[in-house]
Amino acid sequence: MGNLTQSLEELMQIDGAAAAAVVDSNSGMVLGKAGGGVDLDVAGAGNTEVVRAKLKTMKSLGLKDNIEDILITLGKQYHVIRPMAERSGVFIYLVLDKAKSSLALARIKTAEIEAGMSL
């Protein structure tokens, strides 16, 4: 199991990774961050609202399921939000350069890192 610092280092080794953070969605506070090009504190708070909105919508629809990840595709970047299965209320936020990354491989690697992360 990797600690927070080790896990962030592993996320930053994913091809095309520009920034990564682990966020507490109960408060919107960033627990740890790496990389740059994005204000991760602002992104953490903003993406907390994305996660909350999706969970609220799922509840309204009566969906009894879990979010594996949420993908936001921008012109030059992918933003991956992955809630931690073993730590309710915490998610990984990963920013990828579209030109330098493989989204499929990044999602697989993020899932592996999330499964091995300890907080």
C-alpha positions as a printed NumPy array, in Angstrom:
array([[  0.   ,   0.   ,   0.   ],
       [  1.311,   3.412,  -0.915],
       [  1.034,   6.423,   1.322],
       [ -0.32 ,   9.713,   0.004],
       [  3.046,  11.069,  -1.169],
       [  3.998,   7.811,  -2.904],
       [  0.608,   7.586,  -4.579],
       [  0.831,  11.152,  -5.895],
       [  4.319,  10.387,  -7.258],
       [  2.927,   7.301,  -9.02 ],
       [  0.06 ,   9.336, -10.507],
       [  2.553,  11.871, -11.858],
       [  4.425,   9.055, -13.636],
       [  1.397,   8.279, -15.809],
       [  2.103,   9.365, -19.394],
       [  0.806,  12.895, -19.923],
       [  0.139,  13.617, -16.23 ],
       [  0.285,  17.351, -15.537],
       [ -1.193,  17.509, -12.039],
       [ -2.767,  15.267,  -9.419],
       [ -4.513,  15.726,  -6.108],
       [ -6.332,  13.773,  -3.447],
       [ -9.397,  15.653,  -2.222],
       [-11.783,  15.322,   0.725],
       [-15.197,  15.82 ,  -0.87 ],
       [-16.853,  16.424,   2.487],
       [-14.928,  19.685,   2.867],
       [-13.489,  20.324,  -0.62 ],
       [-10.011,  20.481,   0.91 ],
       [ -6.985,  19.099,  -0.923],
       [ -5.217,  16.472,   1.196],
       [ -2.193,  16.269,  -1.097],
       [ -1.13 ,  17.526,  -4.509],
       [  1.592,  17.245,  -7.129],
       [  2.362,  18.856, -10.472],
       [  1.149,  22.182, -11.749],
       [ -0.509,  24.206, -14.436],
       [ -3.807,  24.076, -12.545],
       [ -4.71 ,  25.651,  -9.204],
       [ -5.357,  22.341,  -7.457],
       [ -6.998,  23.964,  -4.434],
       [ -9.608,  25.646,  -6.648],
       [ -9.974,  22.487,  -8.753],
       [-10.427,  20.353,  -5.635],
       [-13.229,  22.535,  -4.339],
       [-14.892,  22.788,  -7.76 ],
       [-14.702,  19.084,  -8.487],
       [-16.156,  18.356,  -5.065],
       [-19.319,  19.98 ,  -6.425],
       [-19.146,  17.744,  -9.522],
       [-18.98 ,  14.613,  -7.354],
       [-21.787,  15.816,  -5.072],
       [-24.002,  16.664,  -8.063],
       [-23.48 ,  13.243,  -9.626],
       [-24.218,  11.436,  -6.363],
       [-27.381,  13.523,  -5.885],
       [-28.514,  12.741,  -9.434],
       [-27.854,   9.033,  -8.963],
       [-29.917,   9.088,  -5.756],
       [-32.763,  10.941,  -7.514],
       [-32.741,   8.324, -10.259],
       [-32.754,   5.488,  -7.738],
       [-29.451,   4.142,  -9.043],
       [-27.898,   1.758,  -6.541],
       [-24.362,   1.905,  -7.892],
       [-20.954,   3.462,  -7.314],
       [-19.015,   5.978,  -9.377],
       [-15.878,   4.381, -10.835],
       [-14.678,   7.618, -12.329],
       [-15.875,  10.835, -13.891],
       [-14.18 ,  12.039, -17.066],
       [-14.157,  15.64 , -18.237],
       [-12.726,  16.164, -21.706],
       [-11.393,  19.603, -22.561],
       [ -9.748,  20.751, -25.77 ],
       [ -6.225,  19.992, -24.568],
       [ -6.738,  18.025, -21.367],
       [ -8.526,  15.123, -19.741],
       [ -9.616,  15.546, -16.127],
       [-10.228,  12.271, -14.306],
       [-12.073,  12.189, -10.983],
       [-11.925,   8.826,  -9.204],
       [-13.664,   8.366,  -5.84 ],
       [-11.815,   6.01 ,  -3.507],
       [-13.732,   2.781,  -2.93 ],
       [-12.258,   2.185,   0.517],
       [-12.382,   5.791,   1.728],
       [-15.818,   7.337,   1.353],
       [-15.724,  11.064,   0.673],
       [-12.221,  11.109,  -0.838],
       [-11.351,  11.24 ,  -4.523],
       [ -8.334,  11.349,  -6.797],
       [ -8.189,  14.187,  -9.31 ],
       [ -5.831,  13.743, -12.258],
       [ -5.113,  16.213, -15.078],
       [ -3.707,  14.725, -18.286],
       [ -2.336,  16.37 , -21.431],
       [ -4.451,  14.859, -24.239],
       [ -1.575,  14.92 , -26.721],
       [  0.74 ,  12.953, -24.402],
       [ -1.581,  10.48 , -22.713],
       [ -3.55 ,   7.329, -23.336],
       [ -6.85 ,   7.779, -21.537],
       [ -7.508,   4.042, -21.26 ],
       [ -4.1  ,   3.321, -19.743],
       [ -4.353,   6.331, -17.431],
       [ -7.723,   5.153, -16.103],
       [ -6.343,   1.646, -15.479],
       [ -3.248,   2.976, -13.721],
       [ -5.307,   5.428, -11.638],
       [ -7.559,   2.56 , -10.517],
       [ -4.505,   0.495,  -9.522],
       [ -3.011,   3.385,  -7.553],
       [ -6.351,   4.098,  -5.857],
       [ -6.704,   0.441,  -4.823],
       [ -3.264,   0.487,  -3.212],
       [ -3.456,   3.907,  -1.581],
       [ -3.576,   4.294,   2.192],
       [ -4.445,   7.564,   3.897]])
